Amino acid sequence: MEPLRCATGSSSSSLSSVVSASKASFCGGNVGGRNLVALRSVGTNACFPRRSLSVVRAVDGNSTTTTRTPSAAEEVPTSTPASSKEVEVEVPIEKRYPAFPAVLDINQIMDILPHRFPFLLVDRVIEYNPGQSAVAIKNVTINDNFFPGHFPQRPIMPGVLMVEAMAQVGGIVMLQPDVGGSKETFFFAGVDKVRFRKPVIAGDTLLMKMKLTKLNKRFGVAKMEGQAFVGGELVCEGEFMMALGKAE
């Protein structure tokens, strides 16, 4: 431990360490003709604040404890974390949660998919790589026509409709002239390894990711992997098969 330096008048003296503990150390020595013992914390970079330096003074064999403000020579400067200097500014609620981007809006989606109300289950495409992958969202609202029957007391989106919505996102990926067929001859051919992890309820935003894994143009078959999320949690996943064709 470094010696604690004290100043009295114009002269200064060093206090040597006499006792050391895990939390603090005692330093003693002769300063200005008086025997002093000072208490200093160890194990951290911070020393006692200027207002709380404890000094034990020996007077005629008896000791008294006083608290005083150390001089500039005694004070060891401490660094202030940068974070404490930062001023927190509250972000307005309308700017706290950014909206999903609209790579394809609902009108562009309807130009690609043949589905219409009440069976168009894709509201917006937020990432799009034609013939490779797409990420889209479905805003699940209490006004969806399936909620009055599924279920009146607990509005849960049917799992088969989640699968259908994901298949529609797959259709957006595949319905490209140089990849798949036309929307008149594009069909959902099969699904495998589907798992439902969590219920989707009214008020949720269903985020769906579809990726092409295999394409056989000779037989007109495409295989895709799909995942659906709500708030970052996986709610549904599976493998999809699409049947492709050509416009007549």
Buried (B, 14 or more C-beta within 10 A) or exposed (E): EEEBBBBBEEEBBEBEBEEEEEEBBBBBBEBEEEEBBBBBEBEEEEBBEEEEBBBBEEEEEEEEEEEEEBBEEBBEEEEEEEEEEEEEEEEEEEEEEEEBEEBBEEEBBBEBBBBEEEEBBBBBBBEBEBBEBBBBBBEBEEEBEBBEEEEEEEBBBBBEBBBBBBBBBBBBBBBEEEBBBBBEBBBBBEBEEBEBEBEBBBEBBBBBBBBBEEBEEEEBBBBBBBBBBBEEEEBBBBBBBBBBEEEE
